Amino acid sequence: MRRVVRQSKFRHVFGQAVKNDQCYDDIRVSRVTWDSSFCAVNPRFVAIIIEASGGGAFLVLPLHKTGRIDKSYPTVCGHTGPVLDIDWCPHNDQVIASGSEDCTVMVWQIPENGLTLSLTEPVVILEGHSKRVGIVAWHPTARNVLLSAGG
């Protein structure tokens, strides 16, 4: 019996490391043990859940801002517990929702040109969960419909 060895189409494909000025550097990503991607991206911004003292916070960076991110860069911080999930609204590139261990969901309006000062006041605070909020997701086709799921 003869064995057939399939040849890979990708055997001559090689990767190349990205240069420092083309990536994000020095971001303290959250160490919370939760099954989440810890980031969300839309056509204008990237949001990354970070390690923050005294509650939960996340960064909102314009896509064109790459390189080293200063530790004093403005954050979105309003939760009293660590942020577990974030999701951009598919109908408005400046609206993002966040779910946290403090049992709340907050909807935020990001300024047109990104953050210049830390954002502490959400547009809406949604309460009602008795356990931490681990998943937030916007409906892909219906406006203003947000799903949140808790533990």
C-alpha positions in Angstrom: 0.0 0.0 0.0 1.3 3.4 -1.0 1.0 6.4 1.3 -0.1 9.7 -0.2 1.4 12.8 1.4 -0.5 16.0 0.7 1.6 19.0 0.0 0.7 22.1 1.9 -0.1 25.3 0.0 1.5 27.3 2.8 4.9 25.7 3.1 6.7 28.7 1.5 4.8 31.3 3.5 6.8 33.2 6.1 5.6 35.8 8.6 7.3 39.1 9.4 7.3 40.9 12.7 5.5 44.3 12.8 7.5 47.4 13.5 7.0 49.2 16.8 5.5 52.2 15.1 2.8 50.1 13.6 1.5 48.4 16.8 0.3 49.4 20.3 2.9 49.2 23.0 3.0 49.4 26.8 -0.7 48.8 27.5 -1.6 47.1 30.8 -4.3 44.7 29.7 -6.7 43.5 32.4 -5.7 40.3 34.2 -9.3 39.4 35.2 -10.0 35.7 34.7 -12.9 35.9 32.4 -13.5 34.5 28.9 -13.4 37.7 26.9 -11.3 39.1 24.0 -10.6 42.2 26.2 -10.8 44.4 23.1 -13.3 45.7 20.5 -12.7 47.4 17.2 -14.8 49.5 14.9 -13.8 51.5 11.8 -12.6 54.5 13.9 -11.5 53.2 17.3 -10.0 50.3 19.2 -11.1 49.8 22.8 -8.9 47.7 25.2 -9.9 46.7 28.8 -7.0 47.6 31.1 -5.9 47.0 34.6 -7.1 49.8 36.8 -7.0 50.5 40.5 -10.3 51.4 42.2 -12.7 50.0 39.6 -12.8 49.1 35.9 -11.5 51.1 33.0 -10.8 50.7 29.3 -8.8 52.7 26.7 -10.3 54.1 23.5 -7.6 54.7 20.9 -8.1 56.1 17.4 -6.9 53.6 14.9 -4.2 55.9 13.6 -2.6 56.4 17.0 0.0 53.6 17.2 3.2 53.2 19.1 3.8 53.5 22.8 0.7 54.5 24.8 1.4 56.8 27.7 0.3 55.6 31.2 -1.6 59.0 31.6 -3.6 58.5 28.5 -7.3 59.3 29.1 -9.5 56.3 29.9 -13.2 55.5 30.2 -13.7 54.8 33.8 -17.0 54.7 35.6 -17.5 51.1 36.9 -16.7 50.3 40.5 -15.6 46.8 39.6 -13.4 45.4 36.8 -14.8 45.6 33.3 -15.4 42.2 31.8 -16.7 42.9 28.3 -17.1 45.8 25.8 -18.8 46.1 22.5 -19.2 48.9 19.9 -22.6 49.8 18.5 -22.7 48.7 14.9 -24.9 51.7 14.0 -22.9 54.5 15.6 -19.1 54.4 15.7 -19.0 56.6 18.8 -21.2 54.5 21.1 -19.7 51.6 23.2 -21.3 49.5 25.9 -19.4 47.9 28.9 -20.3 45.2 31.3 -18.7 44.9 34.7 -18.3 42.9 37.9 -20.3 45.7 39.7 -23.5 44.2 38.1 -24.1 47.2 35.7 -24.0 47.8 32.0 -22.9 51.3 30.9 -23.4 52.9 27.5 -20.8 55.5 26.6 -20.6 58.3 24.0 -17.1 58.8 22.8 -16.3 62.3 21.4 -15.8 62.8 17.7 -12.0 63.0 17.8 -11.5 60.5 20.6 -10.7 61.1 24.3 -8.8 64.2 25.5 -9.9 63.8 29.1 -11.0 60.7 31.0 -14.6 59.9 30.6 -16.4 59.2 33.9 -20.1 59.9 33.1 -21.9 57.3 30.9 -24.9 58.2 28.8 -27.0 55.4 30.4 -26.5 53.1 33.4 -28.4 49.8 33.1 -29.0 48.1 36.4 -30.9 44.9 37.2 -28.3 42.1 37.2 -27.8 40.4 40.5 -24.4 38.9 39.5 -21.5 40.2 37.4 -22.2 41.1 33.8 -19.9 39.0 31.6 -21.3 39.6 28.1 -22.6 42.6 26.3 -23.6 42.6 22.6 -25.4 44.9 20.3 -28.0 43.6 17.9 -26.4 43.6 14.4 -29.5 45.0 12.6 -31.9 46.6 15.1 -31.0 50.0 16.5 -30.7 50.5 20.2 -31.0 46.8 21.1 -28.4 45.6 23.6 -28.0 42.1 25.1 -26.3 41.7 28.5 -25.8 38.4 30.3 -24.7 37.8 33.8 -23.3 34.9 35.8 
